[in-house]
Amino acid sequence: MVKAFKPYDIQFVGLKIGHHEFAYDIDSTFFEAFDYAEFNDAALKAHVFLDKKTTILDFKFEVSGLVNVNCDVTNETFDLSVQGQFELVVNFGEEFNDDNESILILPHGSFEMNVAQYIFELIVLSIPAKREHPGIKDGTLNSDILSKLEELNPNNSRYDQDHEVDPRWEGLKNLLTDN
């Protein structure tokens, strides 16, 4: 395990039965350790709640905060709010098994568990597939790319004025029917 992930080791053997909470501040160095470069910067809080029982461990992961990303439309950077949670049940068996995404089997005799991978996956999966600057929706973003897209939009009346339509295509407009 990478040295950067050592603070994410939870030694559950010495803990009493009951509820325990672990808090982590997540920044860009966390993602660098995973060699993940999709975020420009990050300021997140991760909370791991452990409910230790006699034979199983119930984990609940929660993350919240901001990641600085590039907009998929304009490539402008902006802070994207991230919220997410995930639950994991840890049981003990003959050998390690993580085939089920919500149940983890650790070998008998295990005394600690590293939660860095679970926090990383929760954050990455909480990011929407399309990252769009909020200024696009409310019209407050002034961007060269947006200006050019608006200029080239065929539904734009300014586009029609600037671009004369070839007369050979005018006949095709008569084929369009409105139903």
Backbone as CSV, one residue per row, in Angstrom:
resi,resn,N_x,N_y,N_z,CA_x,CA_y,CA_z,C_x,C_y,C_z
1,MET,0.857,-1.185,0.000,0.000,0.000,0.000,0.892,1.233,0.000
2,VAL,0.496,2.226,-0.742,1.251,3.464,-0.858,1.294,4.172,0.493
3,LYS,2.426,4.770,0.780,2.628,5.460,2.054,1.603,6.575,2.273
4,ALA,1.164,7.219,1.191,0.184,8.299,1.286,-1.161,7.808,1.816
5,PHE,-1.432,6.515,1.719,-2.708,5.964,2.151,-2.692,5.456,3.589
6,LYS,-1.560,5.520,4.242,-1.422,5.027,5.622,-2.415,5.698,6.587
7,PRO,-2.664,7.016,6.467,-3.632,7.638,7.399,-5.057,7.103,7.256
8,TYR,-5.322,6.375,6.186,-6.664,5.853,5.945,-6.829,4.422,6.460
9,ASP,-5.834,3.924,7.181,-5.929,2.610,7.817,-6.790,2.725,9.071
10,ILE,-7.801,1.897,9.169,-8.631,1.844,10.371,-8.363,0.505,11.041
11,GLN,-7.768,0.581,12.227,-7.483,-0.635,12.997,-8.701,-0.921,13.867
12,PHE,-9.482,-1.889,13.435,-10.750,-2.168,14.099,-10.619,-3.158,15.247
13,VAL,-9.498,-3.866,15.349,-9.335,-4.870,16.404,-9.338,-4.239,17.788
14,GLY,-8.686,-3.113,17.958,-8.608,-2.478,19.270,-9.812,-1.636,19.637
15,LEU,-10.766,-1.493,18.726,-11.934,-0.658,18.994,-13.002,-1.431,19.758
16,LYS,-13.689,-0.711,20.631,-14.785,-1.315,21.378,-15.987,-1.505,20.455
17,ILE,-16.867,-2.414,20.835,-18.105,-2.610,20.087,-18.932,-1.338,20.234
18,GLY,-19.460,-0.865,19.100,-20.251,0.362,19.119,-19.906,1.256,17.942
19,HIS,-20.273,2.525,18.072,-20.116,3.492,16.977,-18.785,4.231,17.089
20,HIS,-18.150,4.442,15.931,-16.887,5.176,15.843,-16.942,6.047,14.601
21,GLU,-16.286,7.210,14.677,-16.267,8.124,13.537,-14.834,8.524,13.222
22,PHE,-14.535,8.578,11.914,-13.223,8.993,11.427,-13.448,10.093,10.403
23,ALA,-12.687,11.183,10.510,-12.847,12.312,9.588,-11.548,12.539,8.832
24,TYR,-11.676,12.870,7.556,-10.519,13.096,6.698,-10.734,14.360,5.868
25,ASP,-9.686,15.153,5.737,-9.686,16.285,4.815,-9.041,15.808,3.522
26,ILE,-9.766,15.943,2.441,-9.300,15.462,1.143,-8.926,16.661,0.277
27,ASP,-7.706,16.654,-0.241,-7.281,17.711,-1.161,-6.660,17.075,-2.399
28,SER,-6.024,17.873,-3.226,-5.508,17.360,-4.502,-4.397,16.321,-4.321
29,THR,-3.679,16.351,-3.205,-2.618,15.348,-2.996,-3.194,13.939,-2.870
30,PHE,-4.412,13.835,-2.357,-5.087,12.544,-2.253,-5.262,11.934,-3.643
31,PHE,-5.692,12.755,-4.609,-5.928,12.256,-5.966,-4.619,12.023,-6.714
32,GLU,-3.594,12.781,-6.393,-2.274,12.562,-6.993,-1.738,11.194,-6.603
33,ALA,-2.009,10.752,-5.383,-1.558,9.435,-4.943,-2.225,8.322,-5.758
34,PHE,-3.413,8.588,-6.276,-4.108,7.632,-7.142,-3.760,7.850,-8.607
35,ASP,-2.911,8.824,-8.892,-2.531,9.190,-10.255,-3.772,9.567,-11.066
36,TYR,-4.628,10.375,-10.435,-5.900,10.813,-11.025,-5.818,12.318,-11.236
37,ALA,-5.920,12.767,-12.485,-5.698,14.178,-12.802,-6.940,14.878,-13.360
38,GLU,-8.121,14.384,-13.067,-9.347,14.996,-13.590,-9.731,16.271,-12.838
39,PHE,-9.227,16.445,-11.624,-9.569,17.618,-10.819,-8.381,18.569,-10.779
40,ASN,-8.673,19.872,-10.904,-7.619,20.877,-10.774,-7.252,21.077,-9.310
41,ASP,-8.260,21.013,-8.448,-8.061,21.178,-7.021,-9.243,20.521,-6.312
42,ALA,-9.099,20.298,-5.018,-10.169,19.668,-4.255,-10.132,20.154,-2.810
43,ALA,-11.303,20.324,-2.244,-11.459,20.665,-0.827,-12.694,19.915,-0.336
44,LEU,-12.464,18.711,0.146,-13.559,17.826,0.537,-13.371,17.346,1.969
45,LYS,-14.470,16.997,2.583,-14.469,16.357,3.886,-15.055,14.963,3.696
46,ALA,-14.385,13.993,4.250,-14.893,12.624,4.214,-15.083,12.154,5.652
47,HIS,-16.227,11.570,5.899,-16.518,11.003,7.221,-16.784,9.519,7.035
48,VAL,-16.135,8.729,7.869,-16.350,7.289,7.851,-16.926,6.917,9.208
49,PHE,-18.119,6.367,9.185,-18.787,5.933,10.408,-18.696,4.412,10.466
50,LEU,-18.220,3.924,11.584,-18.065,2.480,11.772,-18.941,2.047,12.933
51,ASP,-19.802,1.085,12.666,-20.599,0.460,13.713,-20.043,-0.950,13.876
52,LYS,-19.217,-1.109,14.916,-18.571,-2.406,15.146,-19.504,-3.298,15.950
53,LYS,-19.739,-4.479,15.396,-20.557,-5.480,16.072,-19.666,-6.693,16.344
54,THR,-20.187,-7.692,16.980,-19.348,-8.831,17.366,-18.791,-9.595,16.174
55,THR,-19.564,-9.734,15.099,-19.083,-10.541,13.967,-18.951,-9.763,12.660
56,ILE,-19.502,-8.553,12.581,-19.405,-7.773,11.344,-19.077,-6.314,11.660
57,LEU,-18.678,-5.613,10.617,-18.416,-4.185,10.703,-19.320,-3.485,9.687
58,ASP,-20.075,-2.500,10.128,-20.916,-1.704,9.231,-20.241,-0.354,9.032
59,PHE,-19.880,-0.068,7.787,-19.262,1.209,7.453,-20.259,2.074,6.690
60,LYS,-20.232,3.364,6.965,-20.987,4.332,6.164,-20.006,5.449,5.816
61,PHE,-19.866,5.706,4.524,-18.954,6.728,4.020,-19.790,7.918,3.549
62,GLU,-19.373,9.120,3.912,-20.021,10.340,3.434,-18.946,11.321,2.999
63,VAL,-19.149,11.955,1.849,-18.234,12.993,1.371,-19.035,14.219,0.979
64,SER,-18.420,15.377,1.189,-19.028,16.626,0.745,-17.919,17.652,0.582
65,GLY,-18.144,18.579,-0.327,-17.166,19.629,-0.564,-17.155,20.058,-2.008
66,LEU,-16.016,20.594,-2.433,-15.876,21.139,-3.778,-14.668,20.549,-4.486
67,VAL,-14.824,20.336,-5.780,-13.693,19.995,-6.643,-13.674,21.015,-7.772
68,ASN,-12.497,21.457,-8.133,-12.359,22.402,-9.237,-12.113,21.593,-10.500
69,VAL,-13.001,21.750,-11.479,-12.939,20.975,-12.720,-13.073,21.908,-13.919
70,ASN,-12.786,21.387,-15.092,-13.001,22.120,-16.335,-14.378,21.779,-16.872
71,CYS,-15.053,22.789,-17.380,-16.371,22.605,-17.987,-16.208,21.800,-19.275
72,ASP,-17.099,20.856,-19.504,-17.051,20.034,-20.711,-17.465,20.807,-21.959
73,VAL,-18.156,21.928,-21.792,-18.611,22.719,-22.930,-17.606,23.813,-23.280
74,THR,-17.189,24.578,-22.261,-16.355,25.755,-22.514,-14.901,25.596,-22.101
75,ASN,-14.592,24.575,-21.350,-13.264,24.333,-20.783,-12.880,25.375,-19.729
76,GLU,-13.839,26.169,-19.267,-13.614,27.115,-18.172,-13.580,26.320,-16.869
77,THR,-12.727,26.734,-15.937,-12.675,26.053,-14.645,-13.781,26.587,-13.736
78,PHE,-14.294,25.711,-12.886,-15.295,26.113,-11.899,-15.298,25.106,-10.754
79,ASP,-15.844,25.543,-9.619,-15.957,24.677,-8.446,-17.277,23.921,-8.511
80,LEU,-17.182,22.617,-8.486,-18.343,21.737,-8.553,-18.606,21.157,-7.166
81,SER,-19.822,21.291,-6.700,-20.195,20.748,-5.397,-20.340,19.231,-5.490
82,VAL,-19.801,18.549,-4.492,-19.839,17.084,-4.463,-20.500,16.628,-3.162
83,GLN,-21.459,15.740,-3.291,-22.137,15.112,-2.151,-22.278,13.639,-2.471
84,GLY,-22.000,12.783,-1.518,-22.191,11.362,-1.770,-22.115,10.543,-0.502
85,GLN,-22.713,9.380,-0.555,-22.620,8.443,0.561,-22.664,7.010,0.050
86,PHE,-22.127,6.119,0.865,-21.983,4.728,0.467,-21.926,3.878,1.733
87,GLU,-22.549,2.721,1.701,-22.519,1.822,2.853,-21.837,0.518,2.466
88,LEU,-21.068,-0.006,3.405,-20.303,-1.228,3.176,-20.379,-2.096,4.423
89,VAL,-20.670,-3.366,4.220,-20.676,-4.341,5.312,-19.419,-5.190,5.170
90,VAL,-18.671,-5.304,6.257,-17.458,-6.118,6.263,-17.712,-7.345,7.123
91,ASN,-17.498,-8.498,6.519,-17.656,-9.764,7.212,-16.310,-10.475,7.171
92,PHE,-16.173,-11.534,7.889,-14.912,-12.270,7.939,-15.123,-13.686,7.436
93,GLY,-14.143,-14.173,6.667,-14.246,-15.504,6.086,-12.870,-16.100,5.870
94,GLU,-12.823,-17.148,5.041,-11.579,-17.868,4.778,-10.579,-17.040,3.984
95,GLU,-11.084,-16.291,2.981,-10.178,-15.514,2.139,-10.818,-14.196,1.729
96,PHE,-9.989,-13.259,1.292,-10.438,-11.943,0.854,-11.380,-12.087,-0.336
97,ASN,-12.487,-11.324,-0.316,-13.443,-11.353,-1.420,-14.150,-10.002,-1.483
98,ASP,-14.004,-9.329,-2.606,-14.700,-8.055,-2.802,-15.550,-8.083,-4.073
99,ASP,-16.091,-9.254,-4.408,-16.921,-9.404,-5.603,-18.209,-8.594,-5.522
100,ASN,-18.783,-8.480,-4.338,-20.007,-7.710,-4.152,-19.612,-6.292,-3.749
101,GLU,-20.224,-5.288,-4.391,-19.825,-3.904,-4.137,-20.211,-3.394,-2.755
102,SER,-21.157,-4.021,-2.084,-21.562,-3.538,-0.769,-21.199,-4.498,0.369
103,ILE,-20.557,-5.616,0.030,-20.111,-6.566,1.061,-18.652,-6.917,0.792
104,LEU,-17.836,-6.796,1.823,-16.422,-7.124,1.728,-16.134,-8.245,2.710
105,ILE,-15.453,-9.272,2.236,-15.044,-10.377,3.106,-13.541,-10.235,3.363
106,LEU,-13.166,-10.099,4.634,-11.758,-10.058,5.014,-11.385,-11.400,5.636
107,PRO,-10.149,-11.834,5.452,-9.735,-13.102,6.060,-9.756,-13.026,7.594
108,HIS,-10.072,-14.150,8.222,-10.014,-14.217,9.687,-8.620,-13.778,10.121
109,GLY,-8.529,-13.049,11.201,-7.238,-12.571,11.691,-6.879,-11.176,11.191
110,SER,-7.654,-10.620,10.280,-7.405,-9.246,9.823,-7.635,-8.301,10.995
111,PHE,-6.825,-7.267,11.068,-6.957,-6.346,12.186,-7.160,-4.892,11.753
112,GLU,-7.001,-4.621,10.434,-7.200,-3.260,9.948,-7.720,-3.284,8.515
113,MET,-8.222,-2.124,8.123,-8.752,-1.987,6.772,-8.423,-0.581,6.287
114,ASN,-7.962,-0.487,5.044,-7.677,0.811,4.465,-8.904,1.276,3.689
115,VAL,-9.377,2.492,3.978,-10.613,2.998,3.377,-10.361,3.996,2.254
116,ALA,-9.114,4.252,1.891,-8.785,5.255,0.870,-9.463,4.950,-0.464
117,GLN,-9.416,3.709,-0.914,-10.012,3.347,-2.208,-11.519,3.594,-2.214
118,TYR,-12.186,3.297,-1.109,-13.632,3.504,-1.021,-13.977,4.995,-1.056
119,ILE,-13.187,5.818,-0.380,-13.407,7.264,-0.407,-13.163,7.800,-1.811
120,PHE,-12.092,7.350,-2.444,-11.760,7.782,-3.801,-12.899,7.449,-4.774
121,GLU,-13.355,6.207,-4.750,-14.419,5.783,-5.664,-15.720,6.527,-5.399
122,LEU,-16.035,6.788,-4.132,-17.253,7.518,-3.797,-17.203,8.932,-4.369
123,ILE,-16.064,9.598,-4.257,-15.930,10.949,-4.792,-16.042,10.945,-6.305
124,VAL,-15.288,10.075,-6.958,-15.276,10.042,-8.426,-16.650,9.683,-8.976
125,LEU,-17.348,8.763,-8.347,-18.672,8.366,-8.828,-19.756,9.384,-8.482
126,SER,-19.457,10.341,-7.603,-20.414,11.394,-7.262,-20.364,12.560,-8.244
127,ILE,-19.382,12.554,-9.135,-19.239,13.614,-10.131,-20.178,13.302,-11.303
128,PRO,-20.955,14.278,-11.768,-21.842,13.999,-12.907,-21.050,13.682,-14.176
129,ALA,-21.657,12.941,-15.075,-20.986,12.551,-16.317,-20.657,13.772,-17.166
130,LYS,-21.550,14.752,-17.175,-21.301,15.989,-17.920,-21.120,17.109,-16.905
131,ARG,-19.937,17.692,-16.923,-19.621,18.781,-15.997,-19.822,20.106,-16.725
132,GLU,-20.867,20.820,-16.345,-21.236,22.045,-17.043,-21.185,23.231,-16.088
133,HIS,-20.478,24.277,-16.492,-20.340,25.496,-15.695,-21.726,26.052,-15.380
134,PRO,-22.005,26.423,-14.121,-23.334,26.949,-13.782,-23.663,28.252,-14.515
135,GLY,-22.654,28.986,-14.959,-22.876,30.223,-15.696,-23.477,30.006,-17.074
136,ILE,-23.402,28.794,-17.589,-24.003,28.492,-18.898,-25.519,28.504,-18.780
137,LYS,-26.048,27.863,-17.741,-27.501,27.772,-17.574,-28.126,29.129,-17.254
138,ASP,-27.478,29.902,-16.376,-28.075,31.182,-15.990,-27.625,32.350,-16.870
139,GLY,-26.743,32.099,-17.840,-26.340,33.115,-18.805,-25.310,34.116,-18.316
140,THR,-24.696,33.867,-17.168,-23.734,34.826,-16.622,-22.302,34.589,-17.091
141,LEU,-22.049,33.469,-17.739,-20.688,33.148,-18.173,-20.394,33.813,-19.511
142,ASN,-19.350,34.621,-19.535,-18.877,35.227,-20.780,-17.650,34.456,-21.225
143,SER,-17.780,33.758,-22.330,-16.705,32.910,-22.808,-16.589,33.041,-24.320
144,ASP,-15.362,33.027,-24.816,-15.145,33.077,-26.260,-15.785,31.878,-26.954
145,ILE,-15.686,30.731,-26.308,-16.229,29.508,-26.896,-17.754,29.595,-26.999
146,LEU,-18.410,30.084,-25.930,-19.867,30.219,-25.971,-20.293,31.239,-27.018
147,SER,-19.538,32.321,-27.141,-19.858,33.338,-28.153,-19.780,32.751,-29.555
148,LYS,-18.747,31.968,-29.809,-18.575,31.354,-31.126,-19.677,30.330,-31.398
149,LEU,-20.024,29.522,-30.376,-21.106,28.548,-30.545,-22.428,29.255,-30.842
150,GLU,-22.685,30.358,-30.159,-23.912,31.111,-30.395,-23.913,31.703,-31.809
151,GLU,-22.765,32.185,-32.236,-22.646,32.767,-33.574,-22.899,31.725,-34.663
152,LEU,-22.434,30.494,-34.433,-22.561,29.439,-35.439,-23.858,28.641,-35.329
153,ASN,-24.676,28.955,-34.349,-25.939,28.251,-34.149,-26.861,28.514,-35.343
154,PRO,-27.298,27.484,-36.056,-28.151,27.685,-37.232,-29.515,28.272,-36.891
155,ASN,-29.960,28.167,-35.656,-31.253,28.729,-35.259,-31.142,30.204,-34.906
156,ASN,-29.942,30.737,-34.920,-29.695,32.130,-34.574,-30.029,33.011,-35.774
157,SER,-30.821,34.071,-35.574,-31.211,34.948,-36.683,-29.996,35.698,-37.232
158,ARG,-29.014,36.002,-36.369,-27.804,36.669,-36.833,-27.041,35.775,-37.797
159,TYR,-27.095,34.464,-37.572,-26.445,33.499,-38.464,-27.063,33.584,-39.858
160,ASP,-28.394,33.673,-39.918,-29.084,33.743,-41.208,-28.736,35.018,-41.966
161,GLN,-28.590,36.121,-41.225,-28.267,37.394,-41.863,-26.846,37.386,-42.425
162,ASP,-25.929,36.796,-41.693,-24.524,36.783,-42.100,-24.236,35.746,-43.180
163,HIS,-25.047,34.708,-43.269,-24.793,33.621,-44.204,-25.953,33.505,-45.184
164,GLU,-25.713,33.901,-46.415,-26.747,33.816,-47.441,-26.914,32.352,-47.850
165,VAL,-28.156,31.914,-47.984,-28.449,30.530,-48.329,-28.343,30.371,-49.840
166,ASP,-27.693,29.301,-50.256,-27.548,28.979,-51.671,-28.947,28.776,-52.264
167,PRO,-29.288,29.462,-53.358,-30.643,29.358,-53.937,-31.023,27.936,-54.340
168,ARG,-30.050,27.101,-54.613,-30.380,25.710,-54.987,-31.033,24.964,-53.825
169,TRP,-30.753,25.392,-52.579,-31.314,24.736,-51.411,-32.683,25.299,-51.041
170,GLU,-33.030,26.465,-51.539,-34.309,27.088,-51.211,-35.480,26.181,-51.592
171,GLY,-35.370,25.455,-52.695,-36.432,24.566,-53.139,-36.708,23.445,-52.142
172,LEU,-35.693,23.042,-51.418,-35.872,21.970,-50.436,-36.734,22.418,-49.265
173,LYS,-36.735,23.720,-48.954,-37.561,24.213,-47.849,-39.036,23.947,-48.121
174,ASN,-39.437,23.920,-49.413,-40.840,23.664,-49.754,-41.249,22.223,-49.438
175,LEU,-40.284,21.332,-49.308,-40.594,19.934,-48.999,-40.945,19.728,-47.528
176,LEU,-40.503,20.670,-46.686,-40.805,20.566,-45.264,-42.280,20.832,-45.041
177,THR,-42.899,19.990,-44.250,-44.330,20.202,-43.925,-44.460,20.286,-42.434
178,ASP,-45.333,21.156,-41.994,-45.609,21.270,-40.561,-46.850,20.454,-40.252
179,ASN,-46.711,19.528,-39.324,-47.853,18.676,-38.958,-48.504,19.199,-37.712
